[in-house]
Amino acid sequence: MKTSVANKYDITFGPLTAEHFDWLHARNYAGWVVLVDTNTREHCLPLIEEYLDHDNLVFIECEPGETNKNLDTCQDIWTNMFEGGVGRRWCAICLGGGVLEDMSGFAASTFKRGIDFLQIPTTLLSQVDSSVGGKLGVDFYELKNSIGLFADPIAVWIDPTFLKTLPPREVRSGYAEIIKHALIADAEQWSQLQQITDLSLVDWTQIIPQSVNIKREIVLEDPFERGRRKALNFGHTIGHAIESFFLETDQRLFHGEAIAAGMIMEAKLATSFSRLSATDYGAIETYFLRIYGHQSIPESAFPELLGLMRQDKKNEDARINFTLLEAPGKAVINKTVPEADILAVLRYYNSLG
């Protein structure tokens, strides 16, 4: 069991065993509340069910997907917690991807002013991104993660075995965050990733710890996103807006697909508003299009996308704020870009299709 310390909790890499749950038993919780969605209940829960041997167990099942990451679902979680007799000395075990982790961690951290929670991420996206850093929350007012808080789990257990339960599109979505980590902080890893063309052949046991440690180091330096941690937002100013827009259509994009498009556009902006070279940009554009293809964005949606970007949490005034690249492995935060240039890069991206 390989362990990496992140703030006040452990991140472990490798197969889940009885040893993990012995550690949890030793904390003497009055009970465990296990949160799953309909997918993880069917495909992931059977992989650990033999270890869920506490005398007081409550299971809560949620509907999967970003459209259910809201306060209504949290209310259902809280109701089930109360009706199940969950108390302050219980621990919530969150078995799921990023949507469930964000939401169940938020629900646990606010229930009776907060109970402990443990994260067992089951998707590539959650293993390399949402399970690290203590950001929790739900979507509100058509904005991703606009209601939430910072709270750390007692531990994160990352088992790549769960990735075998995923369809290829889910794996590809999570891979976008791995690329992002390399682009903002590890030029050598970026060079290595560009050699990958078939995600079904990747040895995730090597790549996941490397990617997690990039984020862990950034979070340790800046836990509340007042400085360097903003680098993790590369691709997300435009990407989150695209994701939110398509969420309301019949062409819903996965998170990583939207962020991949956002990284293409924000890297293009960096050639004008930072110091990213045309050569480095070309490599970024080529690789993302190879892995993710292209998603045309209706020009009629551009005003709505700008409106969503203006509401972005990273903005400190009326201007739209970005993290941009200076070079692969080096990001610069708090770069504002005029709306005319954002519109121009949206049109440029559409021209690539």
N, C-alpha and C positions, 0 to 999 in steps of 0.2 A: 504494500500500500504506500504509494508515493505521495508525500504531503508537501504543500506549499502554504506558508502562513500569509494570510491577507488580513491586515488590521488585527482584530481580536478573535478571528476565527480561522479554522483550518480549511483548506481546499485539498481534497484527496483525489488522486487519479488512479483508476484501476477498477477491477471488478468488485462489486459489492459483496461482502461476506458477513458471516455472523459476527465478526470482530467489530464491524461498524455499529451494529445494533447492540452489542454488549456495551460499547462505549455510551450509547444513548441510554440504555437501562441504568448505567452507573450514575446518571444524573438525577435519578429518582423522581421522575415526573409522575404526577398523579394520573396522567393519561396521555394518550397520543391521539391527535385528530389528523387523519390522512386526507389530503385534498388531491383529487384527481379530476381529469376531464373524461369525457366518454371514450376518447381515443386511448389515453394512458391507462384507464381502468382495464380496457380490453387487452392492450398489447404490452404494457410495462408493469402493471401491478403484479401479474403472475410471476415475474422475475424476482420479486422481493417478498412475496406474500408469506413465505415460510418464516421470514424473520420478524413479521409483525405479530409478536406474541405477548403484547402487554395485556394486563387484565382489563383495562379500560381503553377501548378503541372506538373511535367514531370515524366513519367514512363519509365524506362529502363529495358529491360529483357535480361538476359544472359542465356547461356546454363549451366546446372549444371555439377558438377563433377570436380575432380582434373585435368583431362586432359585439361580442359578449363581455368585453373587458370594460365594465362600467359599474356605476354605483348600484344599479338594480341587482346585478349578480352578487356584488358584495353584500347587499342586504340579505340575499338568500343564504350566503355563507354565514353571516352573523346569526341569522335566525336558526339555522341548523346547529350552530355552535351552542346557542342558548338551549335549544330543545334537547341537544345531546348531553347537556350537563358539563360542557367544557368550562374549566375554571382557570384562574391565573397561574396555577402550577402545572398546566398542561404544556405540551409541545405540539406545534403544527408541523407535519411532514408534507412538504409541497412536492408532489411527483408530477412533473409536467414540463412543458416548454416555457418560452418567455412570457407569453400571455398569462398563463396560470401562475407562474412564479411572481410576476409583478403584482398581480391581483391578490393572490392568496397571502403573499408576504405583507401586503398592505392591510388586508383584512385581519391578519393575525396581529400586526403591530398596533392596530387601533382597537382591537377587541378587549374590553375591560382595561383600557389604557396600555395594552400590549402583553402578548404572551410570546414565549420563545418560538422560533420557527427554524426549520432545517430545510435546505433545498437539495433536491435530487433532480437535476436538470436532465431532460430526456431527448432534447433536440440539439443539433450542433449549434444553433444560434444561442440557445440558453446556456450551453456548456462554456462557450467562449466569451459570452457577452453579458446577458442579463443576470446571470447568477453571481457575477463579481461586481462589487462596488456599492451594494446597499441601496440602490435606487428602486423604489417601489411606487406603484400607483396605477391609476386607471385613466381611461380616456373620458373627456368631458367637453361639451360645447364644440364637438367635432374636432378636437385637438388631442393628439396622442399624449398620454401621460401628463395631462395638465392638472390632475389632482393627485397628490402623493406626498411622500416623505422619504427621508434617508433613515434606514434601519438595517443593521447587520444580522444575518442569520447566525445561528450558533455554529454552523458548519455547512460546507458545500461538498457533496460527494459526486464526482464526475466519473461516470462509467461509460466508456465508448460502446459497450455492448448494446445500449439502448438505440444507438444509431442504426442498427440493423432493422429496427421496426419502422424506419422512416421511408417514405417515397423519395425518389431522387430530387424532386423539386424542393422538398424541405431541406435536404442536405445542401443543395446549391444556395438556398437562401442564407443558411448559416455561414457558408463559406465567405460571403461578402464581408462579414465582420472580421474574419481572419485576414483578408486582404487589407482591410482598413487599418488594422493594428500594425501590419507591416509597413504600409505607406506612411503612417504618421510617426513611426518610431524605430523601424528596423529595416534598413535598406538591403541588408544581406538576405533577410527572409523574403523580401519582395522579389529579389532576383531568383530565389529558389522556387517561389510560388509560380513564377511565370513558366516554369518547366512543366507544370501540371496542366494537363488537358482533359483527363478523364477522372472525375471525382470518385468513380466507383473503385478505382485502384489505389486510392490514397490510404496511407497508414496513419489514421487519426491519432493513434497513441503517441506519436511523435509531435504532430503539429499542434494538437490541442494544448498541451502544457506550455509550449513555447508562446502561443498566442495569449493564453490566460496570464502568463507572467508579464507580458507587456502591459496589459490592462492593470494587473495587480500593482505593478510598480508606479504607474501613473496615479492610481487611486490612493495608494499610501501617501504619496507626496501631496495630493490635493483632494481629500475625501469629500469636500462639499462643493466642488466645481467652481472655485473662485479664481482659478488660474489654469495651470497646465492641463487639468482634467478636461477642459473645454476642447482640447485637441481630439478627444474621442468623438466629437460631434462632426468630424469631417464627413461630408456627404449627406448629413442629416437635415440641414436647413432646407434644401430643395427636396431631398428624399422623403422626409416626413410629410411635406406638403403633398407630394405626388401620392404617397401611400394613403393619406387621408382622403384625397380626391377620389381615387379609384375604389376606396372602401365602399363608397356609396353607389358604385356602378356594378354591372355584371361582369366586369373585367378586373376583379380584385387582384392586386399584386401582393405577393408575399413581402415581408419586411425587407429581406435582403435584395430582392429584385428592385424595389424602389430605391434602396440606398445605393445599389450599384449604379443606377441611372443618375442619382444625385452626385455620386463621386465622379462620374464622367464630367458632369457639368461644372462641379465646383473645382475640379482639376483644370478645366478649361478656363474658368475665371482666374485661376492662379497664374496663368501665363500672362495675364494683364495686370492683376492686382497684387501679385506676389512675384516670386522669382523663379517659378517653375519653367524649365526650358521646354521648347517645342518638342525636342527629342524625348524627354521624359514624359511629357503629356501624351505623345503619340503612342508610347508603349502602354500607358494606362488605358487609353481609349481602346486600343487593339485588344488588350487582354480582357477587359470587361465585356466588349461586344462578342468575343469568342465564347466566353463562359455563359453570359446572360442574354445574348441577343439584344433586340431593340424593342422598346414599347413606345409607340407613337402617342403623343399627348395632344389632345384637341386644342387648337389655338384659342377656341372659345373659353377654355378653362384657365387660361393664363391669368386673368384678373382674380379668379378665385384662389389660384395658387399663390399669387402675391399676397392676398389677404391672409392666407394661412401662414405664410412666412412672417408677416408682420406680427402675428400672434405668438411666434416662436419664443420659448422660454429663455433662449440665450440673448435675446435683444435687451439692451439696457436703455434704449430710448426709442424714438420713432424709426430709426434706421434698421435695416436688416443686416444681421451680424453673421459672419462666417468664420469657420476654421479653414484655412487654405494651406496648400503645400508650398514650401520653398524648394524642396527637392524630395525624392523618395527617402523616407526615414526622418524627415524634418518638417514639422507643421508649425504654423504661426496662427495664433488665436486673435479674436476680436478685430477681424477685418470687415469693414462695412463696404457694401457694393451698391451703387445706384440702381434703382429699379429698371432703368432703361437697359443696363448691361445684363441684368438677370433675364429680362425678356429676350434679349439677343441670344443669350446662351441656351435658353429654352428652344428658340427657333433653330439654333445650330444643332442641338441634339436631335430634333425632329428630322433635320436634313440627313442624318446618318442612317435612317431607316430605309 
